[in-house]
Amino acid sequence: MLLIDAINPIDPDSERAHNLRITGERDKYRTRQKLKYPDGVIVESAGVAFEGGQIEYELKNVEPGKDVYIVWRMDYAHGDWEAEVEANDRRQANCICAGSDRKARWRNWVYVVPAEHVREVTLRMKIKPVTAGRDSNMFELWAYQPVKRG
């Protein structure tokens, strides 16, 4: 896998470069957490959380015709949510976050945009949570694409 882009949601330069915006939210806040992964590794990270509305951003350096793996660090304490997803204005499968964990709260959550929907060098993403009463959060985001072999 090749890292093609990364977003730091609380860095103003990263926000601007990726047109990151949260709109229509009932509540939005920045947060810094020092939590652990299930394997016991402890990481401190800062990010954004919001309830209601949607988050939009653009991924750069995309190679058309290849799957894009979007991975973001999230606080999994309040999981069990679902979100509608669009990629370049095309509806995708919902992102489903099943389960939760109040002890090992960090997860690197993965969502794949299939190659047939990756047609441009920029991937405009829109994620709209549809589960009532749940806040969504993103601490860091990385985008990967497979490397061709041979």
BELPE-V450765 format. One record per residue. OMEGA is omega in whole degrees, 0 to 359 (999 if undefined). NEAR is the number of other C-alpha atoms within 8 Angstrom. D_FIRST is the distance of its C-alpha to the first C-alpha in Angstrom with 2 decimals. Layout:
# BELPE-V450765
omega:OMEGA near:NEAR d_first:D_FIRST
omega:OMEGA near:NEAR d_first:D_FIRST
This chain:
# BELPE-V450765
omega:180 near:6 d_first:0.00
omega:174 near:7 d_first:3.79
omega:182 near:9 d_first:6.65
omega:181 near:11 d_first:9.17
omega:177 near:10 d_first:12.03
omega:179 near:10 d_first:13.85
omega:170 near:10 d_first:17.33
omega:190 near:11 d_first:20.04
omega:177 near:14 d_first:22.59
omega:175 near:10 d_first:25.57
omega:183 near:7 d_first:25.10
omega:179 near:7 d_first:27.37
omega:178 near:6 d_first:25.55
omega:177 near:11 d_first:22.17
omega:181 near:14 d_first:24.14
omega:183 near:8 d_first:25.83
omega:183 near:7 d_first:22.85
omega:181 near:11 d_first:21.14
omega:180 near:9 d_first:24.51
omega:177 near:12 d_first:24.01
omega:174 near:8 d_first:27.14
omega:183 near:10 d_first:28.62
omega:175 near:7 d_first:31.62
omega:184 near:7 d_first:34.35
omega:172 near:11 d_first:33.81
omega:180 near:8 d_first:36.75
omega:178 near:7 d_first:35.45
omega:179 near:9 d_first:32.71
omega:174 near:7 d_first:32.24
omega:183 near:9 d_first:30.13
omega:174 near:8 d_first:29.66
omega:183 near:8 d_first:28.71
omega:171 near:7 d_first:27.99
omega:187 near:8 d_first:27.71
omega:179 near:10 d_first:26.45
omega:173 near:13 d_first:24.84
omega:179 near:12 d_first:21.98
omega:179 near:8 d_first:23.10
omega:177 near:5 d_first:22.39
omega:179 near:7 d_first:24.87
omega:180 near:7 d_first:22.79
omega:181 near:8 d_first:24.60
omega:172 near:8 d_first:23.05
omega:183 near:8 d_first:25.08
omega:177 near:9 d_first:23.64
omega:182 near:11 d_first:25.31
omega:179 near:14 d_first:24.63
omega:175 near:13 d_first:26.48
omega:180 near:12 d_first:28.03
omega:175 near:14 d_first:30.06
omega:184 near:12 d_first:32.23
omega:178 near:13 d_first:32.84
omega:183 near:12 d_first:31.67
omega:175 near:12 d_first:28.11
omega:179 near:11 d_first:25.25
omega:176 near:12 d_first:23.91
omega:178 near:11 d_first:21.31
omega:175 near:11 d_first:19.47
omega:183 near:13 d_first:15.84
omega:174 near:10 d_first:15.75
omega:183 near:8 d_first:13.75
omega:173 near:12 d_first:12.73
omega:180 near:9 d_first:12.53
omega:176 near:9 d_first:15.08
omega:178 near:9 d_first:14.84
omega:175 near:11 d_first:11.23
omega:172 near:12 d_first:10.53
omega:178 near:14 d_first:9.88
omega:179 near:11 d_first:9.05
omega:183 near:12 d_first:11.66
omega:176 near:11 d_first:12.17
omega:176 near:13 d_first:15.51
omega:180 near:12 d_first:17.76
omega:173 near:13 d_first:20.98
omega:187 near:10 d_first:24.35
omega:182 near:11 d_first:24.71
omega:180 near:9 d_first:28.48
omega:179 near:10 d_first:29.37
omega:181 near:11 d_first:26.98
omega:176 near:9 d_first:28.24
omega:179 near:11 d_first:27.58
omega:181 near:11 d_first:26.41
omega:172 near:12 d_first:25.42
omega:183 near:13 d_first:25.60
omega:171 near:13 d_first:22.63
omega:174 near:12 d_first:22.79
omega:184 near:13 d_first:20.21
omega:177 near:8 d_first:22.08
omega:176 near:7 d_first:25.30
omega:180 near:7 d_first:24.30
omega:179 near:8 d_first:24.78
omega:173 near:9 d_first:21.89
omega:178 near:6 d_first:22.19
omega:172 near:8 d_first:23.37
omega:183 near:9 d_first:21.22
omega:177 near:8 d_first:22.99
omega:182 near:8 d_first:23.09
omega:176 near:7 d_first:25.15
omega:178 near:6 d_first:26.91
omega:180 near:10 d_first:27.49
omega:181 near:10 d_first:27.99
omega:179 near:8 d_first:30.54
omega:176 near:6 d_first:30.01
omega:194 near:10 d_first:26.28
omega:180 near:15 d_first:25.52
omega:169 near:12 d_first:21.99
omega:168 near:10 d_first:19.15
omega:185 near:8 d_first:15.59
omega:185 near:8 d_first:16.04
omega:172 near:8 d_first:13.47
omega:182 near:8 d_first:14.48
omega:171 near:8 d_first:12.89
omega:184 near:12 d_first:14.46
omega:184 near:9 d_first:14.81
omega:183 near:11 d_first:14.34
omega:178 near:8 d_first:18.15
omega:180 near:10 d_first:18.55
omega:187 near:14 d_first:16.21
omega:183 near:8 d_first:18.85
omega:180 near:8 d_first:18.91
omega:173 near:9 d_first:17.10
omega:179 near:9 d_first:17.97
omega:180 near:12 d_first:17.36
omega:183 near:12 d_first:20.47
omega:174 near:13 d_first:20.15
omega:181 near:11 d_first:23.28
omega:184 near:11 d_first:23.47
omega:177 near:11 d_first:26.99
omega:181 near:12 d_first:27.82
omega:178 near:9 d_first:30.59
omega:183 near:8 d_first:31.60
omega:172 near:5 d_first:34.82
omega:179 near:5 d_first:35.37
omega:172 near:9 d_first:31.78
omega:177 near:9 d_first:30.19
omega:181 near:8 d_first:26.51
omega:177 near:10 d_first:24.64
omega:181 near:13 d_first:21.54
omega:172 near:13 d_first:21.18
omega:181 near:14 d_first:17.88
omega:177 near:13 d_first:15.13
omega:177 near:12 d_first:11.49
omega:183 near:13 d_first:9.65
omega:169 near:12 d_first:6.00
omega:179 near:14 d_first:5.52
omega:176 near:9 d_first:4.42
omega:177 near:6 d_first:5.47
omega:178 near:4 d_first:9.03
omega:175 near:3 d_first:10.66
omega:999 near:2 d_first:14.32
